[in-house]
Amino acid sequence: MAEDRPLILQGDLTLILETAHPRFVEMRDWLLPFAELVKSPEHLHTYRITPISIWNAAAAGLSSSEVLDFLERESRYPVPDNFRTEVRTWFERCGLFRLCKGPGGKLHLECREPKVLKELLHDEKMAELVVPDGDGGATVDPAHRGLLKERLIAFGFPLEDHAGYRSGAPLDVRLRNTTLSGDDFSLRPYQEEAVGNFHMDGRVEGGSGVVVLPCGAGKTVVGIAAMAAIGTETLILTPNTVALRQWRQELLERTWLEDSQIGEYSGDSKEIRPVTLTTYQIMTYRRSTSEDFLHFGLFDQGDWGLIVYDEVHLLPAPVFRATAEIQARRRLGLTATLVREDGKEEDVFCLIGPKRYDAPWKDLERRGYIAAVDCAEVRVPMDEELRLEYLGAKSRKKFRLASENPGKVECLHALLAKHAGERILIIGQYLDQLRVLQEEVGCPVITGKTPTPEREDLYQAFREGRERILLVSKVGNFAIDLPDANVAIQVSGTFGSRQEEAQRLGRVLRPKSDGSRATFYSLVTEATSDQDYAEKRQRFLTEQGYAYQIMTAGSLAVTREETEHETS
């Protein structure tokens, strides 16, 4: 019966899904490839279909008929006409323009409907990028390849790029069957699928795009396997020096590359080798805002056949500009979430490439590839004096007052007592708050000012159990390999950043050696902007199937007393 169907479609291109419906999980996984979660309260989740979500679905091989048949089959009420119209239109726009190799080193722009190209040529910027050929297509200078993609997507026409890539200098990258540490090594099924979807057996349809996998699921391994599939010299961009050195270690552990073949291009070293590792920070360095970026030449200094963008959701805007100029090189983006708080998802789509693979987090959890995690939001009251100051403050000050609420200290102590002996990360946004907590807890703190050697020593001490609690600033949001961390406590964050919430949960997602569950806490000041932003932060994880238990500070105080009594 139609009344039993799980979806309600609305004329504003949103879909409503009841969380209590017996097929909720099935529907959530079906919606993930072509719809975006926009609201996730307790009982009803709201999804929206957008051009980007449909274009990514098309790049993954879905068709308009598959999407519409699914909606017809699962909608409680008739599918609104505009749903059909928009979905078909966005799918059709995906193949309207195609870029191919042309004669004389030029590129050729094909258009399935020449009148559309003729209309777009009235745009001054578009007219500067192409030369009409009189047959309904146009000639394109290879230097304009990325700019053309940007301009077409601004008009709502994603470009199918079949112009191919530079081969790059050959490099034999072979995967080991046994790591240097002596462990058996092979690709997991989903990693093989991700590499296959990106590489497409070397066809021009592949070679650029983004692989989305949760932290702990082996994104680095996917990058290394892509290098092996392509077999060419590679440039790898990472978020920071710690991540850079973890990549180096993984390459040595899992491939037959020699140390001399891997170069570090950072503040400490300027090596260019067949595989070169650098950071976004070094690539965007310039002496002043009026000068050029000093290190952009690295993109052309090696004969790269592949460029890997680790944590591509962090890709700085200036690097987008460089990426627009190097479209003839294969590009692989790796991330746990394509969410960008600056709204530049379209830039990722057109300049790095479409989403090639996205695995549901809970599916990987069920299969044992990532740890099961319990999420909890702990609501902390404000004392009366601070509440009065909060009510009289401006919005930005309000958020900081709520984030640094001293009441969170007692809650932190309660959680540390509850999880005594476990490996605990305490993550926060504000350095003053972290220093206060360091005095309270008596554990090391890692911030952006902590020298890289000291950071690496502290991370290693944590891995070995010599340090069981670490305080980290936002530098701990990504690229830390701490497999035995099983408790993360978030004391403050960057407003409503969904990507940050996902990254911080990711700190405890690596499977535990004893198979135990992990726990992720967010300490939130109740009835403040801190709580409002927390709901926005949690939205992405809710889409992945995580539910947050709501706890009160009072309930933690009882837990702490009980724990201390049992210990004594």
C-alpha positions as CSV (number, residue, x, y, z in Angstrom):
1,M,0.0,0.0,0.0
2,A,1.2,3.5,-0.8
3,E,0.7,4.5,2.9
4,D,3.5,2.1,3.8
5,R,6.0,3.7,1.5
6,P,8.9,5.5,3.3
7,L,9.4,8.7,1.2
8,I,7.4,11.9,1.0
9,L,8.4,14.1,-2.0
10,Q,7.7,17.8,-2.0
11,G,7.6,20.5,-4.7
12,D,10.7,22.3,-3.4
13,L,12.8,19.2,-4.4
14,T,13.1,17.9,-0.8
15,L,12.3,14.4,0.4
16,I,11.1,13.5,3.9
17,L,12.1,10.2,5.5
18,E,10.8,8.9,8.8
19,T,13.6,7.5,11.0
20,A,11.1,5.1,12.6
21,H,10.2,3.5,9.3
22,P,11.4,-0.2,9.2
23,R,13.2,0.5,5.9
24,F,14.9,3.7,7.1
25,V,18.5,2.3,6.8
26,E,17.8,0.9,3.3
27,M,16.3,4.2,2.1
28,R,19.2,6.3,3.6
29,D,21.7,4.2,1.7
30,W,19.7,4.6,-1.5
31,L,19.4,8.3,-1.1
32,L,23.1,8.9,-0.3
33,P,24.4,8.9,-4.0
34,F,22.0,11.5,-5.3
35,A,20.5,13.5,-2.4
36,E,21.9,15.7,0.4
37,L,20.8,15.6,4.0
38,V,19.7,19.1,5.1
39,K,17.8,18.5,8.4
40,S,18.0,15.6,10.8
41,P,15.9,16.0,13.9
42,E,14.8,12.9,15.9
43,H,11.9,11.7,13.8
44,L,12.0,13.2,10.3
45,H,15.0,13.6,8.0
46,T,14.9,16.0,5.1
47,Y,16.9,15.5,2.0
48,R,17.3,17.8,-1.0
49,I,18.2,17.0,-4.6
50,T,20.6,19.6,-6.1
51,P,22.4,19.9,-9.4
52,I,25.7,18.9,-7.8
53,S,24.1,15.8,-6.2
54,I,22.7,14.7,-9.5
55,W,25.9,15.4,-11.4
56,N,27.9,13.3,-8.9
57,A,25.2,10.5,-9.3
58,A,25.6,10.6,-13.1
59,A,29.4,10.4,-12.8
60,A,29.0,7.3,-10.6
61,G,26.9,5.7,-13.3
62,L,23.3,6.3,-12.2
63,S,20.7,7.4,-14.8
64,S,17.7,9.6,-14.5
65,S,15.4,6.6,-15.1
66,E,17.0,4.7,-12.2
67,V,16.5,7.7,-9.8
68,L,13.0,8.4,-11.0
69,D,11.9,4.8,-10.9
70,F,13.2,4.5,-7.3
71,L,11.3,7.7,-6.3
72,E,8.1,6.4,-8.0
73,R,8.4,3.1,-6.3
74,E,9.1,4.5,-2.8
75,S,7.1,7.7,-2.7
76,R,4.0,7.7,-0.5
77,Y,2.3,10.3,-2.8
78,P,2.7,10.9,-6.6
79,V,6.0,12.3,-7.6
80,P,5.7,16.1,-8.3
81,D,6.1,17.0,-11.9
82,N,8.9,19.4,-11.2
83,F,10.9,16.5,-9.6
84,R,10.8,14.7,-12.9
85,T,11.6,17.8,-14.9
86,E,14.6,18.9,-12.8
87,V,16.1,15.4,-12.4
88,R,15.9,14.7,-16.1
89,T,17.2,18.2,-17.0
90,W,20.2,17.9,-14.6
91,F,21.1,14.5,-15.9
92,E,20.8,15.6,-19.5
93,R,23.1,18.6,-18.9
94,C,25.8,16.2,-17.8
95,G,26.5,15.0,-21.3
96,L,25.6,18.1,-23.2
97,F,29.2,19.3,-23.5
98,R,32.2,17.1,-24.1
99,L,35.9,18.0,-24.5
100,C,38.1,15.8,-26.7
101,K,41.5,15.9,-28.3
102,G,41.6,18.0,-31.4
103,P,44.2,18.5,-34.2
104,G,47.4,20.5,-33.8
105,G,47.6,20.1,-30.0
106,K,44.3,22.0,-29.5
107,L,41.2,20.6,-27.8
108,H,37.8,20.3,-29.3
109,L,34.5,21.2,-27.5
110,E,31.6,19.2,-28.7
111,C,28.0,20.3,-28.0
112,R,25.0,18.0,-28.4
113,E,22.8,21.0,-28.9
114,P,24.8,23.6,-30.9
115,K,22.2,26.3,-30.2
116,V,23.1,26.1,-26.5
117,L,26.7,26.8,-27.2
118,K,25.7,29.7,-29.5
119,E,23.7,31.2,-26.7
120,L,26.6,30.8,-24.2
121,L,29.0,32.6,-26.5
122,H,27.1,35.8,-25.8
123,D,28.8,35.7,-22.4
124,E,32.0,37.7,-22.7
125,K,34.1,35.3,-20.5
126,M,32.9,32.3,-22.3
127,A,33.7,33.8,-25.7
128,E,37.3,34.4,-24.6
129,L,37.9,30.7,-23.9
130,V,36.7,29.1,-27.2
131,V,36.8,29.7,-30.9
132,P,33.7,28.5,-32.7
133,D,34.5,26.1,-35.6
134,G,31.3,26.6,-37.6
135,D,30.1,23.0,-37.2
136,G,28.4,23.6,-33.8
137,G,31.6,23.0,-31.8
138,A,34.6,25.0,-30.8
139,T,38.4,24.9,-30.5
140,V,39.9,25.3,-27.1
141,D,43.4,26.2,-26.0
142,P,44.7,23.5,-23.6
143,A,45.6,26.3,-21.2
144,H,41.9,27.2,-20.9
145,R,40.8,23.6,-20.0
146,G,40.1,24.3,-16.4
147,L,38.7,27.8,-16.9
148,L,36.2,26.4,-19.4
149,K,35.0,23.9,-16.9
150,E,34.5,26.6,-14.3
151,R,32.6,28.8,-16.7
152,L,30.3,26.0,-18.0
153,I,29.5,24.8,-14.5
154,A,28.6,28.4,-13.6
155,F,25.9,28.1,-16.3
156,G,24.8,24.7,-15.0
157,F,26.6,22.5,-17.6
158,P,29.2,20.1,-16.2
159,L,31.8,19.3,-18.8
160,E,32.6,15.7,-19.7
161,D,36.4,15.8,-20.1
162,H,37.6,13.1,-22.5
163,A,40.7,15.0,-23.7
164,G,43.0,12.6,-21.9
165,Y,46.1,13.3,-19.8
166,R,49.8,13.6,-20.0
167,S,51.4,10.2,-19.5
168,G,54.0,11.6,-17.0
169,A,57.4,10.0,-16.4
170,P,56.9,6.2,-15.8
171,L,57.5,4.9,-12.3
172,D,57.1,1.3,-11.2
173,V,55.0,1.4,-8.1
174,R,54.3,-2.2,-6.9
175,L,52.3,-3.1,-3.9
176,R,53.8,-5.5,-1.3
177,N,52.0,-8.6,-0.2
178,T,53.7,-8.3,3.2
179,T,54.4,-4.9,4.7
180,L,57.9,-4.0,6.0
181,S,56.5,-4.6,9.5
182,G,55.7,-8.2,8.5
183,D,51.9,-7.9,8.3
184,D,49.9,-9.4,5.4
185,F,48.7,-6.7,3.0
186,S,46.1,-6.7,0.3
187,L,43.4,-4.2,-0.8
188,R,40.0,-4.5,0.8
189,P,37.1,-5.0,-1.7
190,Y,35.9,-1.5,-1.4
191,Q,39.4,-0.1,-1.9
192,E,39.7,-2.1,-5.1
193,E,36.4,-0.8,-6.2
194,A,37.3,2.8,-5.4
195,V,40.6,2.5,-7.4
196,G,38.7,0.9,-10.3
197,N,36.1,3.6,-10.4
198,F,38.8,6.3,-10.5
199,H,41.2,4.6,-12.9
200,M,38.6,3.0,-15.3
201,D,41.4,0.8,-16.8
202,G,43.2,3.9,-18.0
203,R,40.3,5.1,-20.2
204,V,39.8,8.9,-20.8
205,E,36.5,8.7,-18.8
206,G,38.6,8.1,-15.7
207,G,41.7,9.6,-14.2
208,S,40.1,12.5,-12.3
209,G,37.7,12.6,-9.3
210,V,37.2,12.2,-5.6
211,V,37.1,9.1,-3.4
212,V,35.0,9.6,-0.2
213,L,35.8,7.2,2.7
214,P,35.6,7.6,6.4
215,C,38.7,8.2,8.5
216,G,40.3,4.9,9.3
217,A,39.0,3.2,6.2
218,G,42.3,3.5,4.3
219,K,42.1,6.5,2.0
220,T,45.9,6.6,1.9
221,V,46.0,3.0,0.7
222,V,43.5,3.9,-2.1
223,G,45.9,6.7,-3.1
224,I,48.9,4.4,-3.1
225,A,46.9,1.7,-5.1
226,A,45.9,4.4,-7.7
227,M,49.6,5.3,-8.0
228,A,50.3,1.6,-8.7
229,A,47.5,1.4,-11.3
230,I,48.8,4.5,-13.2
231,G,52.5,3.8,-12.8
232,T,53.8,7.3,-13.1
233,E,55.7,9.9,-11.1
234,T,53.3,11.5,-8.5
235,L,52.9,14.7,-6.6
236,I,51.0,14.4,-3.3
237,L,49.6,17.4,-1.4
238,T,48.8,16.9,2.3
239,P,47.3,19.1,5.1
240,N,50.5,19.3,7.2
241,T,54.0,18.0,7.8
242,V,52.8,15.2,10.1
243,A,50.5,13.9,7.4
244,L,53.3,14.2,4.8
245,R,55.5,12.0,6.9
246,Q,52.7,9.5,7.5
247,W,52.3,9.2,3.7
248,R,56.0,8.6,3.4
249,Q,55.9,5.9,6.0
250,E,52.9,4.2,4.3
251,L,54.6,4.3,0.9
252,L,57.6,2.6,2.3
253,E,55.5,0.1,4.3
254,R,53.2,-1.0,1.4
255,T,55.2,-0.5,-1.8
256,W,58.6,-1.5,-3.1
257,L,59.6,2.2,-3.6
258,E,62.9,3.0,-2.0
259,D,63.5,5.9,0.4
260,S,65.6,7.7,-2.2
261,Q,62.6,7.8,-4.6
262,I,60.4,9.8,-2.2
263,G,61.1,13.5,-1.7
264,E,59.8,15.9,0.9
265,Y,59.0,19.5,-0.3
266,S,58.3,21.3,3.0
267,G,59.7,24.1,5.1
268,D,62.5,21.8,6.2
269,S,63.4,20.3,2.8
270,K,63.0,21.0,-0.9
271,E,63.5,17.6,-2.5
272,I,61.9,16.8,-5.8
273,R,61.9,13.0,-6.4
274,P,59.8,10.6,-8.5
275,V,57.2,10.8,-5.6
276,T,57.2,14.2,-4.0
277,L,55.2,15.0,-0.9
278,T,54.3,18.6,0.0
279,T,51.7,20.5,2.1
280,Y,48.9,23.0,1.3
281,Q,50.7,25.4,3.6
282,I,53.9,25.4,1.6
283,M,52.0,25.7,-1.7
284,T,50.2,28.8,-0.6
285,Y,53.2,30.5,1.0
286,R,54.0,34.0,-0.2
287,R,56.0,36.8,1.5
288,S,53.1,39.3,1.2
289,T,49.6,39.4,-0.3
290,S,50.9,41.5,-3.2
291,E,53.4,38.9,-4.2
292,D,53.1,35.6,-6.1
293,F,52.9,32.2,-4.4
294,L,56.6,31.1,-4.3
295,H,56.1,27.4,-4.7
296,F,53.4,27.0,-7.4
297,G,56.1,26.1,-9.8
298,L,56.3,22.7,-8.2
299,F,53.3,21.7,-10.3
300,D,55.5,21.9,-13.4
301,Q,58.9,21.0,-11.9
302,G,58.3,17.3,-12.1
303,D,56.8,15.2,-14.9
304,W,53.8,14.3,-12.8
305,G,51.3,11.9,-14.3
306,L,49.2,12.0,-11.1
307,I,48.5,14.6,-8.4
308,V,46.9,13.4,-5.2
309,Y,45.0,15.9,-3.0
310,D,44.8,14.4,0.5
311,E,41.9,15.8,2.6
312,V,40.7,17.6,-0.6
313,H,37.9,19.3,1.4
314,L,40.7,21.4,2.9
315,L,42.1,22.5,-0.5
316,P,42.8,26.2,-0.2
317,A,41.3,28.6,-2.8
318,P,44.6,29.6,-4.3
319,V,45.4,26.0,-5.1
320,F,42.1,25.8,-7.0
321,R,43.6,28.4,-9.3
322,A,46.7,26.3,-9.9
323,T,44.5,23.2,-10.4
324,A,42.6,25.0,-13.1
325,E,45.9,25.2,-15.0
326,I,47.0,21.6,-14.8
327,Q,44.0,19.8,-16.2
328,A,46.2,17.6,-18.4
329,R,47.4,15.7,-15.3
330,R,45.4,13.0,-13.6
331,R,43.9,14.3,-10.3
332,L,42.7,12.2,-7.3
333,G,41.0,13.8,-4.3
334,L,40.7,11.9,-1.0
335,T,38.4,13.0,1.8
336,A,36.0,11.7,4.5
337,T,33.4,14.3,3.5
338,L,32.9,16.5,0.4
339,V,31.3,19.1,2.5
340,R,33.0,22.5,2.3
341,E,31.9,25.2,4.6
342,D,33.0,27.8,2.0
343,G,30.5,26.4,-0.5
344,K,33.2,25.4,-3.1
345,E,31.9,21.9,-3.8
346,E,31.4,23.0,-7.4
347,D,35.1,23.9,-7.7
348,V,36.0,20.4,-6.4
349,F,33.6,18.8,-8.9
350,C,34.9,20.7,-11.9
351,L,38.6,21.1,-11.2
352,I,39.5,17.9,-9.3
353,G,36.7,15.8,-10.7
354,P,33.3,14.2,-9.8
355,K,32.8,11.9,-6.9
356,R,34.0,8.4,-8.1
357,Y,33.3,6.4,-4.9
358,D,31.5,6.9,-1.6
359,A,31.0,4.1,0.9
360,P,28.3,4.3,3.6
361,W,30.1,4.6,6.9
362,K,27.7,2.2,8.7
363,D,28.2,-0.4,6.0
364,L,31.9,-0.4,6.6
365,E,31.3,-0.6,10.3
366,R,29.0,-3.6,9.9
367,R,31.7,-5.3,7.9
368,G,34.3,-4.6,10.6
369,Y,36.5,-2.2,8.5
370,I,36.0,0.7,10.9
371,A,35.2,0.8,14.6
372,A,31.7,1.0,16.0
373,V,31.2,4.4,17.8
374,D,28.7,5.6,20.3
375,C,28.1,9.4,20.0
376,A,26.9,11.5,22.9
377,E,26.1,15.2,23.3
378,V,26.6,16.3,26.9
379,R,24.6,19.5,27.7
380,V,26.3,21.7,30.2
381,P,24.6,24.5,32.1
382,M,26.0,28.0,32.5
383,D,26.2,29.6,35.9
384,E,24.0,32.7,36.4
385,E,26.8,35.3,36.2
386,L,28.1,33.9,32.9
387,R,24.6,33.6,31.5
388,L,24.0,37.3,32.1
389,E,27.3,38.2,30.4
390,Y,26.4,35.9,27.5
391,L,23.0,37.5,27.0
392,G,24.6,41.0,26.7
393,A,27.3,39.9,24.3
394,K,27.4,40.1,20.5
395,S,27.0,36.9,18.5
396,R,30.7,36.0,18.0
397,K,31.5,36.7,21.7
398,K,28.4,34.7,22.7
399,F,29.7,31.7,20.9
400,R,33.1,31.9,22.5
401,L,31.7,32.4,26.0
402,A,29.5,29.3,25.5
403,S,32.3,27.3,24.0
404,E,34.7,28.0,26.9
405,N,32.1,27.6,29.6
406,P,34.0,26.6,32.8
407,G,31.2,24.2,33.6
408,K,32.7,21.9,30.9
409,V,35.8,21.3,33.1
410,E,33.8,19.3,35.7
411,C,32.1,17.3,32.9
412,L,35.6,16.5,31.5
413,H,36.8,15.3,34.8
414,A,33.7,13.0,35.0
415,L,34.3,11.6,31.6
416,L,38.0,11.0,32.4
417,A,37.0,9.1,35.5
418,K,34.5,7.0,33.6
419,H,37.1,6.1,31.0
420,A,40.1,5.8,33.2
421,G,42.9,3.7,31.6
422,E,41.6,4.2,28.0
423,R,43.3,6.2,25.2
424,I,41.6,9.6,25.2
425,L,41.8,12.6,22.9
426,I,40.5,15.9,24.1
427,I,39.9,18.2,21.1
428,G,39.2,21.9,21.3
429,Q,39.2,25.1,19.2
430,Y,40.5,27.8,21.7
431,L,44.1,27.8,22.9
432,D,43.2,29.6,26.2
433,Q,40.7,26.8,26.9
434,L,43.2,24.1,26.2
435,R,45.8,25.7,28.5
436,V,43.2,25.7,31.3
437,L,42.4,22.1,30.7
438,Q,46.1,21.2,30.5
439,E,46.5,22.5,34.1
440,E,43.4,20.7,35.2
441,V,44.2,17.3,33.6
442,G,48.0,17.4,33.6
443,C,48.5,15.9,30.2
444,P,50.5,17.2,27.1
445,V,48.9,19.6,24.7
446,I,49.5,19.8,20.9
447,T,48.8,23.0,19.0
448,G,49.8,24.5,15.7
449,K,52.8,26.0,17.4
450,T,54.1,22.6,18.6
451,P,57.2,21.8,16.6
452,T,56.7,18.8,14.3
453,P,59.3,16.6,16.0
454,E,57.7,17.2,19.4
455,R,54.2,16.4,17.9
456,E,55.5,13.2,16.4
457,D,57.1,12.1,19.7
458,L,53.8,12.8,21.6
459,Y,51.8,10.9,19.0
460,Q,54.2,8.0,19.3
461,A,54.0,8.0,23.1
462,F,50.2,7.9,22.8
463,R,50.4,4.9,20.4
464,E,52.7,3.1,22.8
465,G,50.6,3.8,25.8
466,R,53.2,6.0,27.6
467,E,50.7,8.8,27.3
468,R,47.0,7.9,27.6
469,I,45.5,11.4,27.3
470,L,46.3,14.0,24.7
471,L,44.9,17.6,24.4
472,V,44.9,18.7,20.8
473,S,43.8,21.9,19.0
474,K,42.2,21.8,15.5
475,V,45.5,20.4,14.2
476,G,44.1,17.1,15.5
477,N,41.2,17.3,13.1
478,F,42.9,15.3,10.4
479,A,45.8,13.1,9.4
480,I,46.6,11.6,12.7
481,D,47.1,7.9,12.7
482,L,46.3,6.8,16.3
483,P,44.6,3.4,15.9
484,D,44.1,2.7,19.6
485,A,42.4,6.0,20.5
486,N,39.0,4.9,21.6
487,V,37.6,8.0,23.3
488,A,37.4,11.5,21.8
489,I,36.0,14.4,23.8
490,Q,35.2,17.6,21.9
491,V,35.2,20.6,24.2
492,S,34.7,23.3,21.5
493,G,34.6,23.5,17.7
494,T,34.5,25.8,14.6
495,F,30.9,27.0,14.7
496,G,28.7,24.6,12.6
497,S,31.4,22.9,10.7
498,R,30.1,19.5,9.6
499,Q,33.4,18.5,8.0
500,E,35.2,19.1,11.3
501,E,32.7,17.0,13.2
502,A,33.3,14.1,10.8
503,Q,37.1,14.5,11.0
504,R,37.0,14.5,14.8
505,L,34.8,11.4,15.0
506,G,37.4,10.0,12.6
507,R,40.1,10.1,15.2
508,V,38.5,7.0,16.9
509,L,37.2,5.2,13.8
510,R,40.2,2.9,13.3
511,P,39.3,-0.7,14.3
512,K,40.5,-1.5,17.8
513,S,42.9,-4.4,18.4
514,D,40.5,-5.9,20.9
515,G,37.4,-5.2,18.7
516,S,35.9,-2.8,21.3
517,R,33.6,0.1,20.5
518,A,34.7,3.7,20.6
519,T,33.0,6.7,22.1
520,F,32.7,10.3,20.9
521,Y,31.5,13.0,23.2
522,S,30.6,16.7,22.4
523,L,30.4,19.0,25.4
524,V,27.9,21.6,24.6
525,T,26.6,24.6,26.6
526,E,22.8,24.2,26.8
527,A,20.4,26.8,25.5
528,T,23.2,28.8,23.7
529,S,24.6,29.2,20.2
530,D,27.0,26.4,21.2
531,Q,24.0,24.0,21.2
532,D,22.6,25.5,18.0
533,Y,25.8,25.0,16.1
534,A,26.2,21.5,17.5
535,E,23.0,20.4,15.7
536,K,24.4,21.7,12.4
537,R,27.8,20.0,13.1
538,Q,26.1,16.7,13.6
539,R,24.1,16.7,10.4
540,F,26.7,15.0,8.2
541,L,27.2,12.2,10.7
542,T,23.5,11.8,11.1
543,E,23.3,11.2,7.3
544,Q,25.8,8.5,7.8
545,G,23.6,6.8,10.4
546,Y,25.1,8.0,13.7
547,A,22.7,9.0,16.5
548,Y,23.7,11.2,19.4
549,Q,22.6,10.3,22.8
550,I,21.7,13.4,24.8
551,M,23.2,13.5,28.2
552,T,23.1,16.1,31.0
553,A,26.0,17.3,33.1
554,G,24.1,16.1,36.2
555,S,24.0,12.5,34.9
556,L,27.8,12.6,34.4
557,A,28.4,13.8,37.9
558,V,26.6,10.8,39.3
559,T,28.6,8.5,37.0
560,R,31.8,10.1,38.3
561,E,30.9,9.6,41.9
562,E,29.9,5.9,41.2
563,T,33.2,5.3,39.3
564,E,35.4,6.8,42.0
565,H,33.5,4.9,44.7
566,E,34.0,1.6,42.8
567,T,37.6,2.3,42.3
568,S,38.2,3.1,45.9
